Amino acid sequence: MHKFTVTITEEFEADTAEEAALLMYQELTKRPAPLHYTAMDELRTVTNLTLDREKADAFASVDHTADPGNW
């Protein structure tokens, strides 16, 4: 299994980094999860992704840890 670092990018005007993070947190509680991501693997290969909301919601609703293939 590979390891990935997944990030989302939103731009905020704020006085401090903490305030910007809090504004991001506030946005995440107000609206659906973002669909645009950047994923970087252990070899530092970067992939930009845009998820399909319907497919992402269906994936999120299933407990994938119960799949023996994930053990």
Helices and strands as residue ranges (DSSP letters): E 4-7, H 17-30, E 36-41, E 46-50, H 53-60, G 64-66, G 68-70
